[in-house]
Amino acid sequence: MTTQNSPSEVPVRRVDRIIAFTALTLAVLSVVCFFTLFAGSAIGLDEHDFGQGAWPFIAVIPLYGLPFAFALIIVLLVMTFIRKGRAAKRQ
């Protein structure tokens, strides 16, 4: 057994985990809110009903959450490629 890490065995940092779980949470929350809007329309809520209460907040989450989650995934991929590239150069 070797003592050196191969590029595929680069340890995962805390910031990577935080970004990954944040992206996952935002994506899941956005999808849930998206289907909640569909359910609200299916039960007969009209345009006036969606403008009051928690509905405006539920409607905004998919608009900003999904693109932000996608951007976090791209950031995570870039950070991983850079870290693995640097680890490969060291060996």
C-alpha positions in Angstrom: 0.0 0.0 0.0 1.3 3.4 -0.9 1.3 6.4 1.4 0.7 9.0 -1.3 -2.8 9.9 -2.4 -3.7 9.3 -6.0 -5.5 12.2 -7.8 -8.8 10.2 -7.5 -8.3 10.0 -3.7 -8.0 13.7 -3.0 -9.7 14.4 0.4 -13.0 16.3 0.3 -12.8 19.7 2.1 -15.4 21.2 4.3 -16.2 24.0 1.9 -16.9 21.4 -0.9 -19.4 19.7 1.3 -21.1 23.0 2.3 -21.4 24.0 -1.4 -22.7 20.6 -2.4 -25.3 20.4 0.3 -26.4 24.0 -0.3 -26.8 23.3 -4.0 -28.8 20.2 -3.3 -31.0 21.9 -0.7 -31.7 24.8 -3.0 -32.5 22.5 -6.0 -34.8 20.3 -3.9 -36.6 23.3 -2.3 -37.0 24.9 -5.7 -38.6 21.7 -7.2 -40.9 21.3 -4.2 -42.0 25.0 -4.6 -42.5 24.5 -8.3 -44.8 21.5 -7.8 -46.6 23.4 -5.0 -47.4 26.1 -7.5 -48.8 23.5 -9.8 -50.9 22.0 -7.0 -52.2 25.5 -6.1 -53.3 26.0 -9.6 -54.9 22.6 -9.8 -57.0 23.2 -6.7 -58.4 26.3 -8.2 -56.4 29.2 -6.9 -56.5 32.3 -9.2 -54.1 35.1 -9.8 -55.3 37.2 -6.9 -54.8 34.2 -4.5 -51.2 33.8 -5.5 -50.5 37.4 -4.7 -51.0 37.2 -1.0 -49.8 35.2 1.9 -46.8 32.9 1.4 -47.4 32.4 -2.3 -45.2 35.2 -3.6 -42.3 33.8 -1.6 -43.1 30.3 -2.9 -43.2 31.6 -6.4 -39.8 33.4 -6.2 -37.8 30.4 -4.8 -37.7 28.5 -8.1 -36.9 31.6 -10.0 -33.7 32.3 -8.1 -33.0 29.0 -6.3 -32.5 26.8 -9.4 -30.1 29.1 -11.2 -28.1 29.7 -8.0 -28.0 25.9 -7.3 -26.7 25.4 -10.9 -24.0 28.1 -10.4 -23.0 26.4 -7.1 -22.6 23.1 -8.9 -20.4 24.7 -11.6 -18.3 26.3 -8.9 -18.0 23.0 -7.1 -16.9 21.3 -10.3 -14.3 23.9 -11.1 -12.9 23.7 -7.6 -12.7 19.9 -7.8 -10.9 20.0 -11.2 -8.4 22.5 -10.0 -7.7 20.6 -6.8 -7.3 17.3 -8.6 -5.1 19.0 -11.2 -2.8 20.4 -8.5 -2.7 17.0 -6.8 -1.7 15.3 -10.0 1.1 17.8 -10.6 2.6 17.1 -7.1 3.1 13.5 -7.9 
